[in-house]
Amino acid sequence: MALQLDARGPTGPAPGRSRLSRAGRLSRIDAKYSPYLYIAPFFVVFAIFGAWPLAYTFWVSLHDWDLLGSDPTFIGVDNYTRLLADGDFWHAVVNTLGIFVISTVPQLLLALWLANLLNRQLRMRTGWRMAVLVPNVTSTAAVAIVFGVLFGREFGMVNWLLDLVGIDGIEWKSNRFASWVAISAMVDWRWTGYNALIFLAAMQAIPRDLYEAAAIDGANRARQFWSVTVPLLKPTIIFCVIISTIGGLQLFTEPRLFHSGTNPIRGGPLRESQTMTMYMFENAFAPYYNFGYGSAVAWLLFALIAIVAAINVLIIRRVGSGTRPPRDARKGGFR
Amino acid sequence: MSRLWRASPLTYGALLAAGFLSLFPIYWMFVVASRSSDAMGQLPPPVTPGGNLGANISRLFANTDAYFLTGLINSAIVAATVTFSVVLFSSLAGFAFAKLRFRGSNALLMVIIATMMVPTQLGIIPLYMLMTRLNLNDRLPAVILPALVTGFGVFMMRQYAGQAISTELIEAARVDGCGTARIYWNVVLPALRPAIAVLGLLTFMTTWNDFLWPYAVLNDPENPTVQLSLRALSDGYYQDMSQVFTGTAIATLPLLLVFVLFGRQIIGGIMEGAVKS
């Protein structure tokens, strides 16, 4: 009944319409135009503070543009050609990719394993989930400082533990690879549980009779995991990989606060763990305030994220495409 | 229910190990925060709380490099404002996209989803220039303005409104003479309450935690957010680590508190979002 009345309103030009009451006309205008009012705040704010800066970054990157910006000169792609010949830039690219790889791969594998553990009949279900998620809700800056101390050279707890098993102290801050490992540990500590919960949600959507069928066919638990769970999780894995790529390549707070002391924006005296965002920051803000050059770094970072995300998706599509279960089963798994 | 789903002692053992690794750095942060500054030079490192917390706190708040109290107040202001705004605008837009029909809605929704893919931090240089132009550098509005809306919030609200609010209910309200604004206020908003709680919590935590943009735009050391206070503390010339750790602990406390109180909702929100997207 209600539906019918309403359906007639906007569409049918009934004869009585022309003598509509003022309230009726207003309500028609309201129904037609008010939705734009409701979405307007998002688009207005996003246009000013989100879309415009992103596009303008590109425009700035084509200029010789400093802090005062009184007379920016158009120099075309000069900033980019300079960057491509800039050793420190490539150093930062390698650092970023290195930290990204040695953090993301173990992180997602651990998250899969953790999700698999959580996907059982557990006592205190919520308690376990909260325990693995709590690192994710801490302050990044605080954690970076704490890990900076844990990975200290002389009195750090990690080196102390290594010493107990007979491994000499590692220079976590001044050895390039070691600093990557320490920062990756920080990133993994923070994000493994988060990814595990996302995997868990997807695992719970897998129909259980698939496992029973697999068990009848003689597949053991490990086989079931790799042949049923992982292939069915593929969309979710891709989702997590993309999220991790975007986040991992933008890494800033952790490496910035892992190093303290003189000129920490360089990520250590010899730029041991300076990421691309840190390099952008160093050039765009203190000490150089070279907006044009910094903007060029920003756009190349953007390009790198797009490239790495695309490569990741291609790889994951390939992996496990041989063990694809029947179509209808796949549909059952995901909405 | 087959044997596969039963948790073995091994499962619990592995989970205990994972839980320990998750919680230990946080626990240890509080340990050092409660000890005197020579705790950092001890081997083996201390792992039980000491009795120095009060002294550390008073030294921290008296530290003129950190402006820690200002930082706390500023962060509270920023996080509260941003949370309110994100929740309000996301619920409005989410309602419109889920339940109202208007030209171009699909295309506009695609734009919003696309914005979630683009790392907005890459615009911080023009954003900094804009704030300079508006004379907002070193002031809180510079931190607040760019965070007033998020594509994620709109998308999440749309997903939730789509399934939580029946179209019949809205039609009925219309027949009874409700304008769209009243429908939003009296029908939609109450129905969205659980999603509002989750979005509010997530937004509060992200905003409280933000570092990069405040670091870029708030250069005045006397007017920091709490995360910038931590940076000032840890970059200091000589480091009184127990004081620094008192700072990190206090800066983390609101987040932990929110998590202890609303952990179930937060977990639910993360898991929902994952499957539905």
Interface residues (C-beta under 8 A of the other chain):
Chain A: A2 L3 L5 D6 A23 L26 S27 D30 A31 K32 Y33 S34 P35 Y36 Y38 I39 P41 F42 F43 V45 F46 I48 F49 G50 A51 W52 P53 L54 Y56 T57 V60 G69 L114 L117 L118 N119 R120 Q121 L122 R123 T126 W128 R129 M130 A131 V132 L133 V134 P135 V137 T138 S139 T140 A141 A142 V143 I145 V146 F147 G148 V149 L150 F155 M157 W160 W189 G193 Y194 L197 I198 L200 A201 A202 A205 R208 Y211 E212 A215 R221 Q224 T236 F239 I246 Q250 F252 T253 R256 L257 S260 G261 P264 T277 M280 F281 A284 F285 A286 F291 G294 S295 A298 W299 L301 F302 I305 F334 R335
Chain B: M1 S2 L4 W5 R6 A7 T11 Y12 A14 L15 A18 G19 L21 S22 L23 P25 I26 W28 M29 V32 M40 G41 Q42 L43 P44 P45 F89 S90 L92 A93 F95 A96 F97 L100 R101 F102 S105 L108 V111 I112 T115 M117 V118 P119 T120 Q121 L122 G123 I124 I125 P126 L127 Y128 M129 L130 L145 P146 L148 V149 G151 V154 E168 E171 A172 R174 V175 G177 G179 T180 A181 Y184 M205 W208 N209 F211 L212 Y215 A216 N219 Q227 L230 R231 S234 D235 Q239 M241 V244 F245 G247 T248 A249 A251 T252 L255 L256 V258 F259 G263 R264 I266 I267 I270 M271 E272 A274 V275 K276 S277
